[in-house]
Amino acid sequence: MEQTASESPLAVSLHDSRSVVKPFYRLFDSVQDVLVYECDKIFNEISAQLGKGGFSSSGEFFLFFIQQWLKQKTLIKALVKNNLTNILFATQR
């Protein structure tokens, strides 16, 4: 026997889903907190790659490091625009 959408145990009304899901940025108190989170996430990804090894030299790792940050043009622009470039340095410690 077929169930209609309203009878299905998986059916969720739009109202129910909106009350549970919050936009990502609302989990943070400020723009600076979002930028710190994003920088930390990137640095953790870089650190994880370093932990896996596979770099034949420190120069090879440095190149990888720079390439990863160059991919983050929008994030870096946001840091500069908001005068928060110090976050990059704090993240790398």
Backbone bond lengths (Angstrom), bond angles and torsions (degrees), N, CA, C in turn:
res aa  C-N    CA-C-N  psi(-1)  N-CA   C-N-CA  omega(-1)  CA-C   N-CA-C  phi
1 M - - - 1.436 - - 1.531 109.20 -
2 E 1.306 116.74 133.52 1.461 121.56 -179.28 1.517 110.82 -82.85
3 Q 1.332 115.09 144.55 1.453 120.50 175.90 1.515 108.95 -103.34
4 T 1.302 116.20 144.30 1.458 119.03 173.92 1.517 107.91 -79.45
5 A 1.329 116.82 166.60 1.460 121.15 -178.13 1.521 111.73 -58.54
6 S 1.340 117.38 -37.16 1.457 119.64 -178.41 1.526 112.25 -73.13
7 E 1.331 118.18 -21.32 1.454 121.71 179.12 1.523 112.02 -90.90
8 S 1.300 117.66 -16.45 1.453 121.84 -176.93 1.520 110.77 -66.05
9 P 1.337 117.63 137.52 1.469 119.46 177.59 1.519 112.42 -66.47
10 L 1.327 118.17 -15.89 1.460 121.59 -179.86 1.523 112.97 -91.02
11 A 1.332 116.29 -6.13 1.462 119.81 -177.62 1.523 110.25 -69.42
12 V 1.334 116.21 128.95 1.466 122.82 177.35 1.505 106.73 -130.01
13 S 1.298 115.75 130.22 1.460 117.56 179.46 1.517 109.63 -74.11
14 L 1.309 116.21 157.42 1.456 121.28 178.82 1.519 110.01 -59.70
15 H 1.309 116.94 -39.26 1.468 121.63 179.63 1.530 110.26 -60.41
16 D 1.325 117.80 -44.14 1.459 121.79 179.96 1.522 111.25 -61.79
17 S 1.322 117.20 -44.23 1.454 119.70 -175.82 1.524 111.61 -69.91
18 R 1.322 118.46 -32.45 1.460 120.42 179.00 1.519 111.75 -69.59
19 S 1.295 117.84 -32.08 1.453 119.91 -178.17 1.529 111.52 -74.85
20 V 1.323 117.95 -18.64 1.458 121.94 -177.52 1.522 111.63 -96.53
21 V 1.320 117.57 -39.72 1.454 122.11 -173.54 1.525 109.83 -95.38
22 K 1.333 115.28 127.44 1.462 120.39 176.24 1.515 108.26 -111.89
23 P 1.320 117.34 147.36 1.460 118.96 175.58 1.525 110.27 -59.17
24 F 1.308 115.93 145.79 1.466 123.60 -176.84 1.525 112.37 -49.39
25 Y 1.328 117.14 -47.66 1.455 120.53 -173.76 1.526 112.44 -67.06
26 R 1.295 118.92 -20.30 1.471 121.33 -179.75 1.530 112.40 -74.56
27 L 1.318 116.81 -8.35 1.461 120.48 177.15 1.529 111.59 -79.94
28 F 1.335 116.17 -5.30 1.460 121.56 -175.67 1.524 110.35 -117.58
29 D 1.334 115.43 153.78 1.462 120.72 -179.23 1.516 113.19 -83.68
30 S 1.341 116.90 -25.22 1.461 119.35 -176.19 1.536 110.22 -152.42
31 V 1.318 114.66 168.14 1.466 120.82 175.34 1.523 109.13 -62.14
32 Q 1.313 116.41 -38.85 1.458 120.37 179.43 1.531 110.84 -59.59
33 D 1.314 118.23 -40.16 1.467 121.44 178.70 1.525 111.53 -62.57
34 V 1.324 116.97 -38.40 1.466 121.20 178.01 1.523 109.81 -65.56
35 L 1.322 116.83 -43.92 1.463 121.24 -179.39 1.532 111.20 -65.61
36 V 1.317 117.39 -39.55 1.469 120.73 176.50 1.517 109.58 -62.54
37 Y 1.324 116.88 -44.76 1.466 121.44 178.85 1.527 111.01 -57.90
38 E 1.319 116.63 -47.33 1.471 120.79 -178.35 1.530 110.98 -64.28
39 C 1.324 117.46 -42.79 1.473 120.45 178.81 1.529 110.67 -64.58
40 D 1.319 116.40 -42.44 1.468 119.87 177.46 1.525 111.13 -60.38
41 K 1.309 115.83 -42.03 1.466 120.55 -179.36 1.532 110.87 -61.80
42 I 1.310 117.00 -44.34 1.467 120.81 179.79 1.525 110.25 -65.55
43 F 1.324 116.64 -45.05 1.461 119.39 -179.93 1.529 111.00 -63.10
44 N 1.329 117.32 -38.75 1.463 120.31 177.61 1.530 111.75 -64.28
45 E 1.330 116.93 -36.87 1.468 120.56 175.96 1.530 110.83 -65.08
46 I 1.318 116.18 -41.17 1.467 120.55 178.08 1.528 109.88 -65.08
47 S 1.329 116.42 -44.32 1.470 120.72 179.39 1.521 111.41 -62.17
48 A 1.328 116.76 -39.37 1.467 120.49 179.00 1.522 110.30 -63.06
49 Q 1.320 116.31 -40.08 1.462 120.16 178.37 1.523 110.67 -65.64
50 L 1.314 116.52 -38.99 1.462 120.73 177.23 1.529 109.74 -62.96
51 G 1.336 115.91 -41.00 1.455 120.56 179.42 1.521 113.24 -63.25
52 K 1.320 116.57 -29.59 1.464 120.96 178.39 1.519 111.52 -74.31
53 G 1.296 115.97 -18.33 1.462 120.03 -178.02 1.518 110.86 79.74
54 G 1.314 115.50 -155.63 1.456 119.25 178.53 1.517 113.98 93.32
55 F 1.328 116.87 -2.18 1.458 119.80 176.81 1.521 107.75 -98.18
56 S 1.313 115.94 126.88 1.467 119.51 -176.89 1.525 112.82 -81.28
57 S 1.329 115.88 -14.65 1.469 119.16 179.83 1.522 109.59 -156.29
58 S 1.318 115.23 165.79 1.462 118.85 176.65 1.532 110.20 -66.93
59 G 1.331 116.27 -31.00 1.464 120.01 176.87 1.521 112.13 -63.61
60 E 1.325 116.10 -38.80 1.466 120.40 178.74 1.532 110.12 -65.77
61 F 1.340 116.29 -41.27 1.461 119.38 177.13 1.520 110.59 -64.94
62 F 1.329 117.04 -43.30 1.459 120.88 179.96 1.528 110.49 -58.54
63 L 1.320 116.96 -43.07 1.464 120.94 177.88 1.529 110.37 -61.20
64 F 1.331 117.50 -44.07 1.459 121.84 177.15 1.528 110.13 -59.74
65 F 1.329 116.36 -45.48 1.462 122.75 -179.81 1.531 110.51 -57.07
66 I 1.306 116.78 -50.30 1.470 121.81 -179.48 1.530 110.78 -63.60
67 Q 1.326 117.44 -42.29 1.462 121.09 179.36 1.528 111.57 -60.57
68 Q 1.335 116.25 -39.94 1.466 119.45 179.71 1.518 111.30 -64.25
69 W 1.325 117.15 -41.54 1.458 119.45 179.45 1.528 111.88 -72.67
70 L 1.318 117.85 -32.59 1.466 119.77 178.35 1.527 111.89 -65.52
71 K 1.311 117.16 -24.61 1.471 121.51 176.51 1.528 111.65 -70.80
72 Q 1.313 116.59 -13.75 1.465 122.13 -174.05 1.537 111.95 -101.32
73 K 1.307 116.32 44.23 1.458 121.51 -175.62 1.538 112.40 -56.53
74 T 1.303 117.25 -43.90 1.466 120.63 -178.44 1.521 111.31 -65.32
75 L 1.326 116.31 -42.62 1.460 120.59 178.98 1.528 110.73 -63.79
76 I 1.309 116.70 -45.14 1.462 120.32 -179.26 1.526 110.76 -63.99
77 K 1.331 116.90 -39.62 1.469 120.15 176.51 1.528 110.61 -61.68
78 A 1.334 117.13 -40.35 1.467 120.72 178.88 1.522 110.81 -64.76
79 L 1.336 116.98 -39.42 1.461 120.51 177.72 1.524 111.24 -62.89
80 V 1.318 116.21 -44.90 1.480 120.81 -179.52 1.524 109.86 -66.48
81 K 1.329 116.72 -46.13 1.463 121.16 -177.90 1.529 111.34 -59.66
82 N 1.321 117.15 -36.85 1.459 121.67 -178.12 1.532 113.34 -94.69
83 N 1.345 115.46 10.42 1.465 121.75 179.70 1.536 111.57 54.17
84 L 1.341 115.20 45.46 1.463 121.11 -177.07 1.529 112.26 -123.54
85 T 1.322 116.72 30.54 1.457 119.42 -179.63 1.529 112.58 -64.62
86 N 1.326 116.45 -18.53 1.464 119.85 176.79 1.532 111.34 -61.12
87 I 1.318 117.84 -22.95 1.467 121.63 177.32 1.514 110.37 -61.31
88 L 1.328 116.78 -39.19 1.477 119.65 178.87 1.517 110.94 -59.67
89 F 1.315 116.67 -44.01 1.466 120.15 -178.54 1.526 110.89 -69.63
90 A 1.320 117.58 -39.87 1.457 120.98 179.87 1.532 111.23 -65.73
91 T 1.302 116.63 -35.13 1.464 121.89 -179.08 1.528 111.41 -67.70
92 Q 1.315 117.50 -31.87 1.462 121.68 -174.02 1.519 113.30 -80.81
93 R 1.302 119.34 -3.29 1.467 121.27 -178.59 1.494 111.71 -74.77
